Amino acid sequence: MRAHEFIAEGQKRRPEVSLRHLNHLKHINRARAASHARQAALKRVMYASPAREHEQIELEKARLDLEQQKAELAATRAQTRAQSHEAIVKHGAPEIMNTDQGSQFTGANWNATLLEAGVRISMDGRGRYLDNIFIERLWRSLKQEAVYLTELTDGFQTRMVIKDWITFYNTERPHSALEYQTPDETYWARETTKKAA
């Protein structure tokens, strides 16, 4: 006997059936219908081709991964912008910011932060990796000749080691590119030549 037949039959036999009881039976009937619909949908999925099901699962995984990556990217952008703003507040804004054309420096958040602070933006030309070669070589020498050879335990010691090495680099270390003179000798020789002229 179906629920609606039972309800109709119950009303004939027992007129005292409450409206609350009838609503409860209707709710049960709807729940059973929904359950049957879910079971039918599951059967359709179970009997569908495994390749198509696998394809749908992979697409869903890819969609979820993409959503997660977008959320992580948005969080990273917000964090980067907050850190950039914090650095500008703490140390003041530079007049100009020169960078290469890496994605982190061409991004809208980075540029917006700099422009809001009134910083002029300067970028190296595309493919101009040679623009940085001199400073990269300096950092390499500093690390290999001082930092890696010293056991650094705190910031004070690190600052002293770097300061001593830069003094040595400029005043005592001869450079083949400067005809085996130190940078100080070359610089001051040019200054005296300019003053004499």
N, C-alpha and C positions, 0 to 999 in steps of 0.2 A: 504494500500500500504506500503510495507517495505521500509526501508531507501535506500537500494541499488537500489530498483526499482525506487524510487523517484529520486535518483541521476541520474540514467540512463535516466528516463523520462525527468528530468529537463535539461539534457544535449541535448536531442533531441529538446526540445522546445526552450530552451534558451542557446545558445552556449556561452553567456557572463558570465555564472556562474564561479566565481573565484575559484582558487585552494584553497584559504583560506577557502571559504565557504564549499567546499567539505571536507576538513580536519576537519572542525568543525562538519559536519554531521557524519563523520566516528567516531569522538570522542564521540558524543552523542550516536551513535549506540553501541559502545563498553561499554559505561557507563551503558546503558540499559541492555546489556547482563550480565554485572557483577552484576547489581542489581537483575536480575532474578536468577542468580546463588546463590546470598546471600539469597534471599527469599526461594529458594528451600532447601538450607541447613538449614534455620531456621525451615521450615516445617518438615524436617527430624528429627530435634532435638525435636520439639514440639510433634511429634507423637511417639517419641522413648519412651521406658518404663521409667516411673518416677524413678524407683529404680536405673536404670543404669545412668540416668542423675544426680541423687543425688550423686551417687558414684563418678562420674566424677567431680562434683563440690567439693566434699569433698577431693578428691585427689589433685585437683588444689589448694585448700586452704592449704592443708598440705604442698604442694611443695612451695608455697609462704611463709608460716610460716618458713619452713626450710631455705629458702634463706635469710629471714630476720634475723633468729637466727645466721646464718653463718656470715652475715655482722656485726651484733652486737658483735659477738665473736671476729671477726678480729679487730674491732674498740677497744674493751676492751683490747685485747692483745697488740695492738700498744700503747694504753694509758699506760698500765702497764709497758711495756718496757721503754717508755719515762720517766715515773716517777722513775723507778728503776735507770735508767741512770742518771737522774737529782740528785737523792739522793746520788749516788756514786760520782758524780762530786762535789756536795756541801759539803758532809761530809767525803769523801775519802772512799776507798774500804777497807772492813775488810779483815783480813788474811783468815778467815774461816767463812763459813755460815752454821750453824747447824739448820736443820729443821726436821719436821716429813715428812711422805710421802704423804701429801695431794696433790691433783691434781694441786693446784697453785704452789707448789714447785717442782713438777716433770715435769712441762711443759717445752717445748723446749725454749720458749722465756725467761723464768726466768733463766734457766740454761745457755743459750747463753749470757745473760747479765752479769751473774756472771763470766763466763769463759773469756769473753772479758776483764773484769776488773782485771783478774788475781786472783780471789777469789777461794779458795779451797771449794768444796762442801762436806758437811757431812750430812748424813741423819740417823735418828733414825731407829732402826730395825722395821720391820713390826709388828704392833700390840703392840708396846712398849709405850702404853699410860702412863705407870707408870713413864717413864722418865721425864715427865713434871709435875708430881703430886706435887712435892715440890714447884715449882715456882707458879703453879696454886693456891695452898693453900695460899702462900704468898700474891698473888694479891687479893684473896678473903678476907683475913684478912684486908689488906690495905683498900679495898673499904668499908667493913662493919664497920670497927673501926674508919676510918678517913674521907674518901671522902664523903660517903653518909650522914654523920652527920654534915658536914660543908657546908654552902652555899658559893660555890666558884664563884667568880665574874670575876676573870682574871687569867692569866697564872702565874703572880708573886705570888699571894695568893695560887694557887694550888701547885706551887713548894715548898713554905714554909710549907704547911700542910703535904705534902708527906715527905719532909726532916725531919720535926719534928717527924712524926710517925715512920720513919725508924730508927731514933736515939733512940726513945723510945723502939722500937721492939728489937734492938740490945743491949741496955744498961740496961733497966729497966724491961722489960716484961719477967717473968719466963716462961719456956717452959717445958711441961710435958715430952717430948721426951729427954730433956737434964737434967733429974732429978731435975726439977724445978730451974734450973739455967738460967741465961741469955746467949745469944750466945757469948757475949764478955767474960763473966766469963769462959765459956767452952773453947773458943778459946785461951785466954791468959793462962789458966791453962795448956793446951797442949803445948803451946810455951815454958813456963818455964820448963815443964817436959822434952822437947826435948833439951833445952839448958843445963839442969842439967845432962842429960845423956851424 
